[in-house]
Amino acid sequence: MDIIQRKLEIQRLVGADHIPKAIKRLMDFSTDFSKGRADLQTIINISTGLNELDEQHAKGGIEKSAFEEKRTALAKRILELADKIEALRVDGVTS
């Protein structure tokens, strides 16, 4: 699968609210198309943020609107990183 198809898969997963699976695909995407350790660290931070958010939600420690807002922000970070990796790869540059 080429870079564009793989990025579209990530976008579809985010759009379907399958954030944990999108994170896994983003990790694979980054491993295959980016040489930047910063990208991997960003993905780890997103994953950690999602785990903490889900834990707060499960314990009832966060209001629904705040939960949804933070989850949307994490989804946005996934999409932004996928865009960045694709742009650098398409331009022939690796981070």
C-alpha positions as CSV (number, residue, x, y, z in Angstrom):
1,M,0.0,0.0,0.0
2,D,1.4,3.4,-0.8
3,I,1.7,6.4,1.4
4,I,-1.5,8.1,0.3
5,Q,-3.6,5.0,0.8
6,R,-2.1,4.4,4.2
7,K,-2.8,8.0,5.2
8,L,-6.4,7.7,4.0
9,E,-6.8,4.6,6.1
10,I,-5.7,6.6,9.2
11,Q,-8.1,9.4,8.3
12,R,-11.0,6.9,7.9
13,L,-10.2,5.4,11.3
14,V,-10.2,8.8,13.0
15,G,-13.4,9.7,11.2
16,A,-15.0,6.5,12.5
17,D,-13.8,7.3,16.0
18,H,-11.5,4.3,16.1
19,I,-8.7,6.3,17.7
20,P,-6.7,3.4,19.3
21,K,-6.5,1.6,16.0
22,A,-5.6,4.9,14.2
23,I,-2.7,5.3,16.6
24,K,-1.5,1.8,15.8
25,R,-1.7,2.5,12.1
26,L,0.0,5.9,12.6
27,M,2.9,4.1,14.4
28,D,3.3,1.8,11.5
29,F,3.0,4.7,9.1
30,S,5.7,6.6,10.9
31,T,8.0,3.6,11.1
32,D,7.7,3.1,7.3
33,F,7.8,6.7,6.1
34,S,9.5,8.8,8.7
35,K,13.0,8.6,10.2
36,G,12.2,11.1,12.9
37,R,12.4,10.0,16.5
38,A,10.3,13.1,17.4
39,D,7.4,11.6,15.4
40,L,7.5,8.4,17.4
41,Q,7.6,10.4,20.6
42,T,4.6,12.4,19.5
43,I,2.7,9.2,18.8
44,I,3.6,7.8,22.2
45,N,2.4,11.1,23.8
46,I,-0.9,10.9,21.9
47,S,-1.3,7.3,23.0
48,T,-0.5,8.1,26.6
49,G,-2.9,11.1,26.5
50,L,-5.7,8.8,25.2
51,N,-5.1,6.2,27.8
52,E,-5.2,8.8,30.6
53,L,-8.3,10.4,29.1
54,D,-10.1,7.0,28.9
55,E,-9.1,6.3,32.5
56,Q,-10.4,9.6,33.7
57,H,-13.6,9.0,31.8
58,A,-14.0,5.5,33.2
59,K,-13.7,6.8,36.7
60,G,-16.2,9.6,36.1
61,G,-13.5,12.2,36.7
62,I,-14.2,14.3,33.6
63,E,-17.3,15.8,32.1
64,K,-18.6,14.5,28.8
65,S,-18.0,17.8,27.0
66,A,-14.4,18.0,28.2
67,F,-13.8,14.4,27.4
68,E,-15.0,14.8,23.8
69,E,-13.1,18.1,23.4
70,K,-9.8,16.4,24.5
71,R,-10.4,13.3,22.4
72,T,-11.1,15.5,19.4
73,A,-7.8,17.3,20.0
74,L,-5.9,14.0,20.1
75,A,-7.6,13.0,16.9
76,K,-6.5,16.3,15.3
77,R,-2.9,15.6,16.4
78,I,-3.1,12.2,14.7
79,L,-4.2,13.7,11.4
80,E,-1.7,16.6,11.6
81,L,1.2,14.2,12.1
82,A,0.1,12.0,9.3
83,D,-0.1,15.1,7.0
84,K,3.4,16.1,8.1
85,I,4.9,12.7,7.5
86,E,3.3,12.5,4.1
87,A,4.4,16.0,3.1
88,L,8.0,15.4,4.1
89,R,8.0,12.0,2.3
90,V,6.4,13.3,-0.9
91,D,8.8,16.2,-1.0
92,G,11.7,13.7,-0.8
93,V,12.7,14.7,2.7
94,T,12.7,12.6,5.8
95,S,12.7,14.1,9.3
